[in-house]
Amino acid sequence: MSKIVNRIAAIAALALAATPIIGLTAAHAGETNAPIARIKVGDLNLSNPADASEFADRARSAGQRACSGLRGLSMRACLMDFNEDLRDALSERQVTELRMAQRAGANIKLATN
């Protein structure tokens, strides 16, 4: 009888040990590298101050949509992370054009890295 109890206990211990591994695998499978927001820039000339301002408006509204549902400091942190990711996603040419627009008078914060 004790041999059966020992086997059941060993199987139960193995099942308990495997439970977190299954959970981690499922959580990892749910991760995607898909962008959370898309900002259309193909129709804009980012060196033009008016177009650069339009891009900044689009980026601001995309950030608001991406961080919707959060409040207070969490919302602020989410927007800061969104803007940092956006700056990292901009190409060198886009950054250069945004800096040119900023020098020409566009009031945008995305031009600085």
SETORMI-465912 format. One record per residue: x, z, y of N, C-alpha, C, CB in turn. Coordinates in pm, whole numbers, padded with zeros to 5 digits. Each point is the difference from the previous one (the first is absolute). Glycine has a CB too. Layout:
BEGIN
{{X,Z,Y},{X,Z,Y},{X,Z,Y},{X,Z,Y}}
...
//
This chain:
BEGIN
{{00082,00000,-00119},{-00082,00000,00119},{00086,00000,00126},{-00179,00120,-00126}}
{{00285,-00043,00127},{00084,00006,00119},{00073,-00132,00020},{00026,00247,-00030}}
{{-00001,-00323,-00076},{00064,-00130,00011},{-00091,-00097,00077},{00125,00040,-00217}}
{{-00253,-00037,00191},{-00097,-00085,00070},{-00010,00041,00147},{-00129,-00032,-00215}}
{{00127,00161,00240},{-00009,00050,00137},{00125,-00043,00078},{-00140,00197,-00076}}
{{00256,-00188,00014},{00124,-00041,00066},{-00002,-00149,00034},{00123,00180,-00122}}
{{-00174,-00262,00033},{-00008,-00145,00025},{-00097,-00030,00114},{00054,-00044,-00242}}
{{-00167,00111,00242},{-00098,-00020,00108},{00059,00043,00133},{-00190,00035,-00162}}
{{00262,00076,00162},{00063,00049,00123},{00106,-00099,00049},{-00043,00238,-00072}}
{{00120,-00295,-00019},{00103,-00097,00038},{-00064,-00126,00057},{00152,00091,-00178}}
{{-00258,-00138,00117},{-00070,-00119,00050},{-00061,00027,00137},{-00049,-00072,-00236}}
{{-00007,00190,00254},{-00059,00037,00129},{00108,00007,00107},{-00182,00128,-00116}}
{{00299,-00074,00083},{00110,00009,00096},{00047,-00140,00040},{00069,00220,-00099}}
{{-00059,-00310,00001},{00041,-00137,00032},{-00104,-00071,00087},{00126,-00008,-00216}}
{{-00252,00032,00188},{-00107,-00060,00081},{00005,00051,00143},{-00143,-00022,-00206}}
{{00167,00152,00223},{00010,00056,00134},{00123,-00054,00074},{-00116,00206,-00080}}
{{00225,-00227,00008},{00121,-00054,00063},{-00020,-00145,00042},{00138,00157,-00138}}
{{-00217,-00233,00065},{-00020,-00141,00030},{-00101,-00023,00112},{00054,-00051,-00236}}
{{-00138,00148,00266},{-00105,-00017,00101},{00055,-00037,00137},{-00137,00164,-00127}}
{{00240,-00095,00181},{00051,-00040,00132},{00061,-00140,-00001},{00042,00239,00049}}
{{00020,-00277,-00158},{00060,-00133,-00008},{-00107,-00107,00011},{00186,00091,-00141}}
{{-00297,-00070,00074},{-00112,-00096,00007},{-00054,-00006,00143},{-00058,00046,-00241}}
{{00046,00070,00305},{-00049,00004,00137},{00094,-00071,00096},{-00113,00214,-00052}}
{{00243,-00196,00037},{00096,-00066,00087},{-00002,-00151,-00021},{00141,00205,-00003}}
{{-00155,-00247,-00120},{-00006,-00143,-00029},{-00124,-00062,00064},{00123,00037,-00215}}
{{-00235,00031,00207},{-00123,-00052,00060},{00011,-00003,00152},{-00132,00089,-00195}}
{{00195,00012,00254},{00015,00001,00145},{00093,-00111,00045},{-00039,00247,00002}}
{{00145,-00270,-00077},{00093,-00106,00036},{-00064,-00137,-00016},{00190,00147,-00070}}
{{-00275,-00164,-00028},{-00067,-00128,-00022},{-00095,-00031,00115},{00019,00032,-00248}}
{{-00071,00071,00315},{-00093,-00021,00109},{00067,-00039,00130},{-00147,00162,-00109}}
{{00279,-00145,00118},{00071,-00033,00122},{00010,-00151,00016},{00129,00215,-00015}}
{{-00144,-00258,00140},{00019,-00142,00029},{00088,-00011,00123},{-00224,-00061,-00100}}
{{00291,-00049,00112},{00082,-00025,00118},{-00071,-00091,00098},{00204,00030,-00139}}
{{-00333,-00040,00127},{-00079,-00085,00088},{-00004,00062,00140},{-00139,-00083,-00196}}
{{00145,00000,00298},{-00008,00052,00136},{-00137,00061,00027},{00166,-00171,00075}}
{{-00168,00272,00008},{-00127,00065,00030},{-00072,-00069,00116},{00094,00216,-00083}}
{{-00021,-00299,00156},{-00062,-00071,00113},{00074,-00131,00022},{-00073,00218,00107}}
{{00002,-00316,-00060},{00061,-00128,00037},{-00030,-00024,00147},{-00025,-00094,-00236}}
{{00128,00050,00307},{-00013,-00028,00142},{00034,-00148,00020},{00059,00240,00067}}
{{-00155,-00315,-00021},{00018,-00144,00020},{00090,-00024,00122},{-00228,-00047,-00105}}
{{00337,-00026,00084},{00092,-00030,00110},{00027,-00150,00013},{00103,00223,-00034}}
{{-00151,-00303,-00060},{00030,-00142,00001},{-00051,-00074,00123},{-00005,00010,-00244}}
{{-00101,00040,00305},{-00057,-00067,00116},{00056,00052,00132},{-00205,-00037,-00133}}
{{00305,00125,00126},{00054,00062,00121},{00144,-00043,00025},{-00151,00195,-00035}}
{{00186,-00208,00162},{00139,-00017,00041},{00045,00136,00052},{-00029,-00252,00059}}
{{00103,00324,-00139},{00032,00140,00033},{00091,00015,00122},{-00027,00051,-00239}}
{{00090,-00159,00284},{00081,00010,00121},{-00086,-00009,00126},{00193,-00101,-00125}}
{{-00317,00061,00110},{-00096,-00006,00111},{-00059,00140,00018},{-00054,-00247,-00045}}
{{00061,00306,00164},{-00051,00136,00020},{-00147,00018,-00039},{00165,00021,00183}}
{{-00249,-00121,-00156},{-00142,00012,-00035},{-00018,00003,-00152},{-00063,-00120,00213}}
{{00136,00033,-00283},{-00009,-00003,-00146},{00062,00125,-00062},{00007,-00249,00007}}
{{00101,00299,00053},{00062,00123,-00050},{-00096,00118,00015},{00228,-00090,00060}}
{{-00301,00093,00052},{-00100,00106,00019},{-00114,-00013,-00101},{00057,00008,00244}}
{{-00096,-00132,-00274},{-00103,-00022,-00102},{00050,00048,-00137},{-00087,-00199,00131}}
{{00213,00170,-00162},{00058,00048,-00125},{-00001,00153,-00005},{00145,-00206,-00012}}
{{-00108,00270,00122},{00000,00146,00005},{-00141,00054,-00020},{00199,-00005,00154}}
{{-00299,-00061,-00097},{-00140,00042,-00019},{-00042,-00015,-00146},{-00052,-00067,00237}}
{{00091,-00044,-00298},{-00032,-00022,-00142},{00069,00105,-00087},{-00027,-00248,00043}}
{{00151,00279,-00010},{00074,00101,-00078},{-00064,00137,00016},{00212,-00132,00029}}
{{-00255,00163,00092},{-00064,00129,00026},{-00131,00013,-00078},{00105,00005,00229}}
{{-00185,-00111,-00230},{-00127,00007,-00072},{00023,00002,-00151},{-00114,-00121,00190}}
{{00217,00050,-00239},{00032,00004,-00143},{00046,00140,-00040},{00063,-00244,00004}}
{{00014,00308,00082},{00043,00138,-00027},{-00118,00096,-00003},{00219,-00051,00108}}
{{-00313,00032,-00017},{-00120,00084,00002},{-00081,-00016,-00128},{-00006,-00016,00250}}
{{-00006,-00110,-00297},{-00073,-00025,-00125},{00073,00060,-00119},{-00094,-00211,00098}}
{{00227,00196,-00100},{00078,00051,-00114},{-00004,00152,-00007},{00148,-00200,00017}}
{{-00158,00265,00096},{00003,00146,00003},{-00139,00061,00020},{00231,-00014,00091}}
{{-00335,-00066,-00107},{-00135,00053,00020},{-00028,00108,-00103},{-00078,-00221,00094}}
{{00002,00316,-00055},{-00034,00111,-00090},{00090,00121,00021},{-00081,-00166,-00164}}
{{00189,00148,00238},{00089,00113,00028},{-00029,00051,00140},{00179,-00093,-00153}}
{{-00140,00218,00177},{-00025,00060,00131},{00122,00080,00043},{-00247,00011,-00046}}
{{00258,00010,00174},{00102,00087,00056},{00142,-00045,-00029},{-00161,00183,-00024}}
{{00242,-00087,-00019},{00141,-00029,-00025},{00020,-00097,-00115},{00055,00226,00086}}
{{-00144,-00224,-00184},{00011,-00094,-00111},{-00018,-00143,00049},{-00084,00176,-00158}}
{{-00011,-00196,00246},{-00023,-00133,00058},{00121,-00044,00081},{-00248,00045,00009}}
{{00301,00045,00069},{00117,-00033,00082},{00120,-00035,-00087},{-00086,00153,00180}}
{{00108,-00076,-00286},{00111,-00027,-00092},{-00020,-00134,-00071},{00035,00247,-00032}}
{{-00158,-00275,-00007},{-00030,-00127,-00066},{00028,-00117,00093},{-00175,00114,-00140}}
{{00134,-00104,00265},{00025,-00106,00097},{00149,-00019,00027},{-00223,00048,00104}}
{{00297,00063,-00098},{00144,-00011,00020},{00066,-00071,-00118},{-00004,00211,00136}}
{{-00038,-00177,-00257},{00053,-00066,-00119},{-00039,-00148,-00002},{-00011,00217,-00125}}
{{-00113,-00246,00162},{-00046,-00139,00005},{00085,-00081,00097},{-00233,00074,-00057}}
{{00256,-00020,00177},{00079,-00072,00100},{00144,-00018,-00045},{-00148,00092,00178}}
{{00203,00008,-00245},{00137,-00012,-00052},{00007,-00109,-00107},{00041,00243,00051}}
{{-00139,-00245,-00140},{-00004,-00104,-00103},{-00019,-00138,00062},{-00093,00167,-00163}}
{{00013,-00174,00267},{-00022,-00128,00068},{00129,-00049,00063},{-00239,00063,00045}}
{{00312,00025,00022},{00128,-00040,00059},{00097,-00048,-00107},{-00035,00166,00185}}
{{00036,-00099,-00299},{00088,-00041,-00110},{-00041,-00136,-00058},{00041,00241,-00052}}
{{-00170,-00273,00058},{-00050,-00125,-00057},{00021,-00120,00092},{-00168,00134,-00124}}
{{00193,-00109,00253},{00020,-00110,00093},{00133,-00068,-00027},{-00139,00118,00173}}
{{00140,-00250,-00162},{00125,-00074,-00017},{00085,00015,00126},{-00114,-00166,-00155}}
{{00240,00128,00145},{00091,00008,00116},{-00052,-00088,00114},{00195,00045,-00153}}
{{-00247,-00160,00118},{-00052,-00092,00102},{-00120,00063,00072},{00079,-00197,-00136}}
{{-00168,00259,00060},{-00117,00063,00062},{00043,00114,00092},{-00139,-00062,-00200}}
{{00235,00141,00156},{00049,00111,00084},{00062,-00055,00128},{00042,00141,-00206}}
{{00036,-00247,00193},{00063,-00062,00118},{-00106,-00052,00096},{00199,-00062,-00138}}
{{-00300,-00005,00086},{-00107,-00052,00085},{-00078,00113,00067},{-00018,-00200,-00149}}
{{-00007,00308,00077},{-00070,00113,00061},{00084,00066,00110},{-00120,00038,-00216}}
{{00250,-00033,00197},{00088,00055,00105},{-00002,-00090,00124},{00148,00105,-00176}}
{{-00150,-00238,00153},{-00009,-00093,00113},{-00130,00021,00076},{00141,-00168,-00125}}
{{-00250,00185,00052},{-00131,00023,00064},{00000,00132,00076},{-00113,-00134,-00180}}
{{00179,00234,00124},{00006,00130,00067},{00078,-00011,00130},{-00014,00117,-00222}}
{{00124,-00193,00221},{00077,-00021,00122},{-00080,-00079,00102},{00210,00007,-00133}}
{{-00301,-00093,00085},{-00082,-00082,00089},{-00121,00076,00053},{00074,-00202,-00124}}
{{-00093,00325,00079},{-00107,00081,00056},{-00105,00049,-00097},{00040,-00123,00202}}
{{-00031,00087,-00328},{-00099,00047,-00098},{00022,00150,-00024},{-00012,-00231,-00110}}
{{-00095,00304,00108},{00006,00145,-00022},{-00024,00028,-00148},{-00080,00048,00237}}
{{00185,-00061,-00318},{-00010,00022,-00143},{00110,00095,-00045},{-00102,-00228,-00033}}
{{00074,00305,-00070},{00098,00096,-00052},{00067,-00051,-00126},{-00134,00184,00099}}
{{00084,-00291,-00159},{00053,-00048,-00127},{00131,-00074,00013},{-00230,-00014,-00080}}
{{00270,-00023,00200},{00120,-00082,00017},{00128,00078,-00027},{-00124,-00134,00167}}
{{00121,00262,-00151},{00121,00078,-00021},{00010,00046,-00142},{-00005,00074,00236}}
{{00122,-00084,-00295},{00022,00043,-00137},{00066,00133,-00005},{00017,-00234,-00070}}
//
